[in-house]
Amino acid sequence: MKALISVSDKRGIVEFATALHEMGWEIIATGGTMKTLREAGLPIINISDITGFPEICDGRVKTLHPKVHGGLLGRRDLEDHLRQMYENGIEPIDMVCVNLYPFEATIAKEGVTMEDAVENIDIGGPSMLRSAAKNFRDVTVVCDPDDYATVLEEIRENGNTLPATRLRLSAQAYTHTAEYDSHIAEYMRKQAGLPEKLFLDFDIVQTLRYGENPHQKAAFYRASKEVPYSVAFASQLGGKELSYNNIQDANAALSIVREFEAPFCVGLKHMNPCGAATGHDLKEAWTRAYEADKVSIYGGIVAMNRPLTAEVAALMKPIFLEIVMAPAFEEGALEVLASKKNLRLLEVKMDNSREPQKQYVGVNGGLLVQDADVDIKTVTDDMCVTERRPTADELADMDFGWKIVKHVKSNAICVVKDGMTLGVGAGQMNRVGSAEIALRQARDAGHKHGLVLASDGFLPFDDTVELASRFGVTAIVQPGGSIRDEDAIRKADEKGITMLFTGMRHFKH
C-alpha cells in the first residue's frame, strides 16, 4: 500500500506517517513534507523517484505527471486500466494526504502583493485531491488533520478505510478544493474589476427543528471568519436548542448592544426593542430596561454589554425569558438561572470594532447584498436647526434615542428620557402612526413632560411635531432631508421644541 503525502499544514503529520509506516505502508512525499518526515527518521520515497522527472520551475511542477495521476485514477476493478498501468510502469497509489498552500492566509496579510498571492496558488495539490476523490472506491483522500485518527483506526481494524469513510472524505476533498478555488476566484476577480459573481463561504452550525413556522425547514450557517456580537460564534452555556426566530431576535438584540459603551441592557421581542436603558452599573441598566415595558418583555430576549452577575441574574429569574446574552457570566450567575432548563444562556464575544461587513437578504430568485449598517453619528449640539438649543440632558437623550431607533423596524419612532425607552413605535405604514404608539406608551406609563423623540427617517410634514408637542416632547432628533423640512422646523419653533438633524438615515425594513 502506498500513500502520497504533501501538506502545508503539518499538524500531526509525523505521527500520522509514522503510524502508516508501522502498518507497512510506503510513504511518498514532496519538498518540505519529505524533509520533515525524513528528519523524523522515516524512510520516505522522493516523488521524483516515482515520476523519473525532477521538480522544475521552482517547484511549480512536481506531481503533475501520469505516474502520479495514473496511480490515483486507475480503477482496480477494470482490466483495461490495470493493463495500461502495468504497460506504462504505473503503480497504484492508495492514499493521498494533501492540504493546500495557504492562499487565504497570504492575501489576509497587510501589504501583500499580487505576486505573493499568485505564488501561493496551489496547482498540484488540488489536482491530486480531485483525482483521489474521483476514485474514492479505491483511494483514500485526506485533507484535514482532524481525520487522521479515524483513518488510522479503520486501517488497523480492517486493513483499509471503509467505503463509507472514503466517500465522506471524497466529499470533504471536493469541498476543500471548491472553497480554495472560490477564494482565488474572488481575489483574482477583484484584481480584474469583475463584479458579476458572488462566492459565499458558510459552514453549518446546526439543523433547526423548523424555520419561521413549523412547516418550514431551516438550518443555521456561520461565516468562515469570526466577528464580534455574533450569535453564530456564541457559546451556549445552558438551555434548549436555539430556534430560527430565536437566532433572528438574538442577532437584532446584539446589534443594539454594540452601540453602547456605558452599562446597557435591552429587552427585545420580534426583532424590536421593547425596553432599553443605560445605568451606572448593570443592575441599574437591567432594572430600568425592565421597568420600561414589563408586559412586552414576557417571552423576550435580554442582552447586555457587561458580565452578568448573580445579583442581576436573581432579578431576571422570576421573568419568563427565551434568551439571556452577555459577554460573560460571573460566578454564581449560571447557578441562579440553572433551574430554568429551557432558558438559553449565550456568552457572546463583544468588542468595539466596526469592521466593514456585508449583509445578505434573500429575495425570490435573488440575493440583495449591502454594507451592514454599523456606522452611526454621535448626536451633537451643532446639529441643531431650531431657535432653541438642547440642554445637556436633552442632548444625551437624543443620542441615546438615536442609537435605539436605528434598530427599530421602519417607520420607527422612539420616545426616551434619562437614558431609558418610554415608548417604541415600529413598522407602521406612516410615521404619525408609529409616533402615536410610542407617545401613548410613554403617557400611559405616566410620563408627560420633558420627553425626547427620535425618528429613523425624516418628518415629511409638521404633523408628527404637532402630535409630539401635545404629549410633552421637548426635543426631537431626526435625519432631516425632506423637501418640507422648513415646515417641521417652523412647527418646532412654534412649540418651543429643540430639533436636531443628523443628516444620516437608518431605515430598517
PyMOL commands that set and color helices and strands:
alter all, ss='L'
color gray80, all
select helices_A, chain A and resi 13-22+31-39+47-51+66-73+79-87+103-107+114-119+124-134+145-158+163-192+231-233+244-257+282-292+310-316+333-337+381-383+392-405+431-444+463-470+485-495
alter helices_A, ss='H'
color red, helices_A
select strands_A, chain A and resi 2-7+26-29+44-46+95-99+140-142+202-208+218-223+235-238+264-269+272-278+300-304+321-326+344-347+358-363+366-371+413-416+421-425+451-455+473-478+498-501
alter strands_A, ss='S'
color yellow, strands_A
deselect
rebuild
show_as cartoon
